[in-house]
Amino acid sequence: MRLRLPDTEFGELKKGYENSGSMDFDEGLTHAIIEGNKQRIEQGTLLDSSINQGMFAFNADMMMDHIVKNFDNAKKLYGETLLRIATGEDSGSLKRNISFPEFQRHLKNKLKQKERELKDADLLDKEGNISNKGLDLASLVMYSQELDNLKSKGLGDKKSKHKMIYGDKGNIRNFRKHDRYRDISIKSSVRAAIRHGHSEIASEDFRVHERDSKGKIFLVYALDSSGSMKGKKIEVCKKAGVALAYKAINENDSVGLIVFGSDIKDVVYPTNDFSQFLRKITNIRAQKQTDIASTIDRAIQLFPRDDVTKHLILLTDAVPTVGDDPNKNTLNLVEKARNLGITVGIDLNDEGTSLAKKIVEVGSGRLYIVSDLNNVDSIVLQDYYSL
């Protein structure tokens, strides 16, 4: 997999760098971004947190106004991570001291300084909106953080019992007509000749390596961007999508993306271009209602008609809310998807369990109830490996 980064100062860090699939590359990319540049990582995390909170901009005066007027509401609006990075204070300190004029002046200066730094680095435009360069940095920081997380969890590669000539070397078996000579195991063939009492290796002595493979898989990662997903939920789901795309594309599978709320917000057709997927998923912001039916309908259109494994991973924390009978519409489209060979896996909290069970039953998929948000990436990869 080639990671093609945009032509920014961040893209130039590793332009043309080849990823062999080992964690050495991940570590190299992470160090290239982080090493000696803590400020850049902090800025990227701030911008990523802003996006996850549904914001398109960073405005020091507006943030200050919200914090002073009602800190509890400000905490809900901005989230703890964004507040901490922007102000340099934890939420407890902010709440205790925000009524003091001296602290207010200090805080306003900190926020204005942060805004100036972001604008001077061209991460914000003149109006305070997140620039393309800012989005690139947020993408790289999210990517590096998730790869470090995968490494710490020890989430490895999937295995399959299917056989293919271009896979990894696996079991030894007898040589067959049309086997490749390069797959002959010399040691095993010599041992067979000795056992048979042959002074030379005969045709019946030849042994070859079988090669493990896993057939082509096309995935669509459908992520709910409704208002209830704002903050930590959408953050961990985006990182889980990054983990899925990274692992699947390294396996030569293709991954697409659907961002949905009250309608379809964005689409990426199943691709091997990791940078395209990364850029799109970084830019997801939480908004409004949930329309699962139209999401499944759109996913059906993204999959190829070829005889390949097709799987839709649907991440949502809510029941559908759009249409006269949203549950019925959703199940009808799940059935349509299944008839086209598309399986559906769903990942949610407890609220929509009844409908979710019907979805996976009709869609021949799997249901995962998330009790710990930090395990979303593990669950998504588990679902992928199960294919």
N, C-alpha and C positions, 0 to 999 in steps of 0.2 A: 504494500500500500504506500503510495506517495502522499505525503501531507503537503498540499500546495497552500501556502499562506499568501495573503495579499501583499502587494508591494508597498508595505509600510516599513518602518524601522524594525517592527516585530517580525515581519515576513522575511526580512533580510537575515535574520538570525540564523535560520536553518533552510534557506532557499535550496531546493533540490535535494534535501536530505532524504535518504531512503530509509524506510522503516522495514526491518526484516522480521518484525513481529516479536522481537525480544524486548524485555523490560529495560535493557541497556539504553535503547533509543529514548524511551519514555523519560528515563532519568536524565539523559543528556539534554533533551528539550527542556525539561523542567529547570535544570541548572542554568541553561542558557538564558532563560527568562528571569530567574530569581537571583542568581549569583550576583552579589554586589549591588542589587537594585531592589531593595525592600520597598522603596517608595512606589515603584511601578506595580508591584504585586498588590500593594495596598490600594492603589488607584484602580486597578482592574477589579479587585474585590468590591470596592465601593460602587463602581459602575454596574457590575453584575448584580449586586444587591438592589440597586435602584431599579433595574429592569425587572427583577423578580417581584418587586413591590408595585409594579404596574406603572412606573414613572418613565417619562421620556427625557427628563431633564434633571439638572441639579441646580437649585436656586437657594443660595445662602439666606437671603432675606426672608423668603417664604418659610424655610425650615425653622429659622429663629423665631418667627412669629408664631408658628404652631407650637413649638416647645414652650414658649413663655405663656401662651394663652391656656393650653391644656396639655400637660405633659403626657398623661395617659392616652389621649387621642393621638398625640404625635408618635408615641411608641407603636400604636397599632398601624398608623399610616406609613411610617418609615421602617419599622422593624429594628431589632436590637443591633444587628450587624452594621447596618448603614449608619445608625446614630453613633455607635462607638467609633467607627472609622472617621466619620465626618467631624466629630467633636473632640475625639481623643479622651472621652469620658465614658465610664460605664453607666448603665441606666440608673443604678442606685445613686450615684454621685449627682447625676443630672437632676433627679427628682428632689434630692435633699437641698441642693444649692440654687436652683433656678429662680427662686424668689429674691435672691440677693443681687442688688444692682451691679456690684463689682464683678460678680460671677457672670452676669448677663453680658457685660462689656467684654470680658475675657472670651466668652463663648462666641459672641458675634465676630470678634477678630479672628478666632480660629476657623469659623465657617467661611468667612470672606477669604481668608488665606487659602483654604482648601479649594474654593471656587477659582481663585486666580491661578493656582498651580495646575488645575485641570485645563483651564483655558490656555495657559502658556504652553502646555504640552500638546495643544490641539486635540485634546480628548473631549472637550466641549466646544461648540461653536459660540459665536458672539452672543447668541440668545440664551445660552446655557443648555442647549439640547445636546444629547450624546452624539458625537460625530462618528463617522465610519471608522476612524482610527481608534476611537474609544470603544466601539463595538469589537474591533479586532483584538484589543487588549483584554477586554472582558472574556472573549472567547478563549484566548490562550490561557488565561488564569484559571478559568473553569476547567479546561481540558487538563492542565497540569495537576490541578488539585484532585480531580477524579482519578487520574492514572496513579497518583501516589496512594489514593484510597484503595484502589483495586490491588495494588501491590501489597499493601499492609494487610488486606483481607485474604491474600493468597488465592484470588479467584483465577483459576487456570483455564486452559483451553478445553474444548469439548472433544469427545471421542465418539467414533461410530464403528459399527461392525460391518459396514459395507466395504467393498473392495474396489480399488481403482489403481491403475498403473502409475498415476502421478502422485499418489499419497505417500505417507511416511512408511518406512520399512516396518513390517509387522511379523506375522507368523511365517514359518518355513513350510513349504509343501513341495510335492513332486513337480518336475518340469512338465509343461504341456505345450502342445503345438501352438505357435503364435506368441508364446511368452517372449519378453525382451531378454536378450542375452545379458544386458547390463544388470538385470535383476537376479542373475545366478549367484547363489551363495557358494563360494569356493570351499570354505571350511566344511559346510554341511555336505557338499557333494563329495569331498575327499573322504569324510567319515563314512558316507554311504558306500563308497567303493571299497573301503577297508572291510566294512561289515560283510559285504557280498564276496569278499575274497578276490577282488579284481586287482590286477597289477596296473591297470589303466582305468581312467574314469569312463564308464560306459554310459549310453544314453539313459538307462534306467536309474543311474546314480545321481543324475543332475537334480539339484534342489534349488528352488527360487524363493525370494522374499515376496510374500504378499504385501500389498500396500493399502493402508487404511485410508478411507476417504469418507465423504458424507453427502454426496449429492448436492446439487445447487439448491439454495434456499433464498427465497425472496421474502423480506420482512417489511411491514409497514408499522411504524411506531406512531400511534395516535395519542396525542397528549391533550388532555382537557385544560383549557386556559380560562375557565370560568372564574368568577370573582372569588369563590371559596378556595381556590388553589393558590391564592396570592401568598407570597413570602416563602416560608420554609418548604411547603409542599411542592411548589413549582420548581424550587431550587433543586431538591433532591431528585425529582422526576426528570429534569433536564440533564442532570449529571448521569442518571441511569441511562438516558438515551445516548449520551456520549460514550458510556461504557459499552453499550450494546453495539453501536456503530463501529467502535474501535475493534472489538472482538470479532464481529461478524465480517467486516470488510477484510480483516487479516485472514479470515477463513475463505476469502473469495466469494462470500455471499453478498447480496445487495440489500441495502436498507433505505427505505423511504420514510417520509415524515408527513403527518397531518396535524395541524394545530387547529383545534376546534373550540368553540364556545357556543354562542347563539347561532353561529354559522361557521363556515370553513374560513379560517384566518390565513393559512399558508399551507403550501404543499411542496414536497420534494419527491419526485418520482424515485423508485428504488435505484440506488446508485452505488458505485464504488468510490465516489469522490468524497472522502471524509471531510475535507475542508468546506465543501458546500453544505453538508449536513450540519457541521459544527456552527457555521455562521448563522444558519436559519434557526437552530434550536436555541442559540444564545439570545436571540432577539425576541423570544416569546414573552409576552406580558399577559397577566391575568385580567380578564374582562367578562362581566355579565353572565348570561345563562349557559345551559348545556344542551346541545343537540347531538345525541349519539347516533340517531338514525341517519342523518345526512353524512355523518362521518363515515359510517360503514359503507354507505352508498358510494361515497367518493373513493374509499379505499378499494372497492371492487374495481373501479376504473384504473387504478394505479398498477394493479398486478398484471403480469403478462399472461397471455392465454396458453402459454407452453405448459407441457406436463412436468411441472417442477413443484417443489414444496412451497406453499404460500401460507403465510401466517400473519395475522393482524394482532398486534399487542395494543390493547386499549387501556389507557391509564386515566381513571377518573375517580373523584371522591363523591360523586353525586348521581342521583337518578336523572334521566332526561326530563327536560322541562319545556321543550318546544313542540308545538303541534297539538291537534285535538286529542289524540290518543298516543302519546309519545312512546309508551311501553310497547304497545302493539306494533307500531311502525318500526321500532327497533328490532323486535323479534322477527318480523317479516323479512327485514333486510339481512339479519344474521342467517336466516334460512337460505336466502338467495345466495349469500356468500358461500355457505357450506356446499350448496349444489354446484358451485363453480370451483370446488376444491380448496376453498380458503378456510382455514381454522381460525378461531377467535379465542384469545386469552385475555382475561380482564383482571385488573388490579385496582382495589378500592378499599375504602374503610367500611364500617358496618352498616351504614345507612341504606345502601342500595343492594344489600346481599340477596334479597329475594329475586329481583330482576336479574342480577348478575348470574345466579345459579341457572336460571333459564337460558341466558345468553350462551354460557359455556356448554350447556347440555345440547342446545340446538346447533351450536357452532363447533361441536367436537373439540373444545378447547379446555383450558384449565382456569380455575379461579384461585386468586391469591388475596387473602385479607391481610392488609398491612397493619400491624400493631406497632411497629417501630419504623419511623421514617428513614432512619439510617440504613435500613436493610432493603430499600427499594431497588438499588442497583443489583444486589445479590439475587433478588426475586426475578427481576427482568432477565438476568443472565441464565438463571435456572430454567426459566421458561424457554429461552433460546436453545440451551443445551439439550433440553428434552426433545427437540425436534429431530 
